[in-house]
């Protein structure tokens, strides 16, 4: 195997490892312990009162919310035990 082939193989392995690491970090960020505080912060920023007890998602686009207790700016209150759905993120 020539030096160019060895370098190309090494770069391929590095790219595969970086991609695997990126996917791992993305999946970690979608776990409830990391995602729930971010979702509640976004809800507050949007002017909604209350909170979501747990929020989780998967890279495929599925998501789940549990313990939903929100108040809209006009005073309307939304409560639900859970909400499960699918979002098409990548075509």
VMD Tcl script that draws the C-alpha trace (Angstrom):
set ca {
  {0.00 0.00 0.00}
  {1.41 3.36 -1.07}
  {1.70 6.44 1.12}
  {-1.26 8.14 -0.63}
  {-3.48 5.16 0.05}
  {-2.40 5.07 3.71}
  {-3.11 8.78 4.13}
  {-6.50 8.40 2.44}
  {-7.37 5.45 4.68}
  {-6.28 7.37 7.76}
  {-8.39 10.38 6.77}
  {-11.38 8.12 6.15}
  {-11.05 6.61 9.62}
  {-10.72 10.09 11.19}
  {-13.83 11.31 9.36}
  {-15.80 8.26 10.49}
  {-14.72 8.81 14.11}
  {-15.65 12.51 13.98}
  {-19.05 11.70 12.51}
  {-19.68 9.07 15.19}
  {-18.69 11.57 17.90}
  {-20.99 14.25 16.44}
  {-23.93 11.84 16.33}
  {-23.20 10.80 19.92}
  {-23.19 14.43 21.09}
  {-26.41 15.16 19.19}
  {-28.15 12.14 20.73}
  {-26.92 13.16 24.19}
  {-28.39 16.67 23.74}
  {-31.79 15.17 22.93}
  {-32.05 13.22 26.19}
  {-34.58 14.53 28.72}
  {-31.96 15.67 31.27}
  {-30.39 17.98 28.69}
  {-33.42 18.88 26.57}
  {-36.03 19.66 29.25}
  {-34.28 22.77 30.64}
  {-33.72 24.08 27.10}
  {-37.39 23.58 26.16}
  {-38.57 25.34 29.34}
  {-36.19 28.22 28.66}
  {-37.57 28.58 25.13}
  {-41.14 28.54 26.47}
  {-40.30 31.33 28.93}
  {-38.60 33.32 26.15}
  {-41.80 32.94 24.10}
  {-43.81 34.48 26.95}
  {-45.48 31.29 28.15}
  {-45.92 30.56 31.83}
  {-45.59 27.14 33.42}
  {-43.35 24.33 32.27}
  {-42.90 20.88 30.78}
  {-41.78 18.22 33.27}
  {-39.88 16.19 30.66}
  {-38.93 16.68 27.02}
  {-37.07 14.18 24.88}
  {-36.41 13.60 21.19}
  {-34.60 11.32 18.79}
  {-32.53 12.05 15.70}
  {-35.25 10.49 13.52}
  {-37.61 13.33 14.42}
  {-39.80 11.71 17.07}
  {-40.37 13.68 20.24}
  {-42.21 13.33 23.53}
  {-43.29 15.80 26.18}
  {-44.66 14.85 29.59}
  {-46.19 16.83 32.43}
  {-47.29 19.77 30.29}
  {-48.70 22.71 32.27}
  {-48.54 25.96 30.30}
  {-50.28 29.32 30.43}
  {-50.54 31.38 27.24}
  {-50.13 35.17 27.36}
  {-53.93 35.59 27.08}
  {-54.41 33.47 30.21}
  {-55.46 30.25 28.47}
  {-54.14 27.25 30.36}
  {-52.94 24.12 28.58}
  {-52.45 20.90 30.51}
  {-51.63 17.44 29.22}
  {-50.18 14.31 30.71}
  {-48.09 13.67 27.59}
  {-47.64 14.55 23.96}
  {-45.87 12.31 21.44}
  {-45.19 13.24 17.85}
  {-43.04 13.11 14.76}
  {-41.33 16.08 13.14}
  {-39.85 15.84 9.67}
  {-36.50 17.54 10.13}
  {-34.54 16.02 7.27}
  {-36.27 15.19 3.96}
}
mol new
graphics top color blue
foreach p $ca { graphics top sphere $p radius 0.5 }
foreach p [lrange $ca 0 end-1] q [lrange $ca 1 end] { graphics top cylinder $p $q radius 0.2 }
display resetview
